[in-house]
Amino acid sequence: MSDGASSARTKLAAKANTLMDEILKQLGELVLGSVPTICFFLLLIAAYNALVHRPLMRILAERRARTTGAMEQAHAAIEAAEAKTQEYEARLRAARMAIFHQRELRLKELQAEREEAIAAARETARERVKAALQLVELSTAEARHQVEAVTGQLAAEILKAILPPGVSASAGAEGIQ
């Protein structure tokens, strides 16, 4: 049985070799048939890279650069606008302060003018009061003088009216003292 097994093995090995040769032959024909397809595929890849991929990447890079540049310009414009806004606000504050300062100066001037007017009015009032007092004193002195001048005459008339008719007013006045 060993001869039978060996002959079966040999037959099997020969059949396997034949089958293997046939597979290799088919594979060789497939590879040989696929060479034009592989060449066509490589040519297609090269054409794709040259005609589509590289220009597309270049355009995308330019677009990215433009977008980045536009973003940077936008940020710069925003910063410039903020700086101008701050400058405007500073000028506005300065203008308000100047207006406030001028207003305070004007109020102080008006206050000083008012104080001067009040002082002038007080001085005028003092002068009028002083003049009125002098007039009153003058009138009082004149009235006293008139009263003193008339006092002697009135006293004589009173004595004449009170004393009996034969007594003189000068004798009655001496008797009183």
Secondary structure, 3 states (H helix, E strand, C coil): CHHHHHHHHHHHHHHHHHHHHHHHHHHHHHHHHHHHHHHHHHHHHHHHHHHHHHHHHHHHHHHHHHHHHHHHHHHHHHHHHHHHHHHHHHHHHHHHHHHHHHHHHHHHHHHHHHHHHHHHHHHHHHHHHHHHHHHHHHHHHHHHHHHHHHHHHHHHHHHHHHCCCCCCHHHHHHHHC
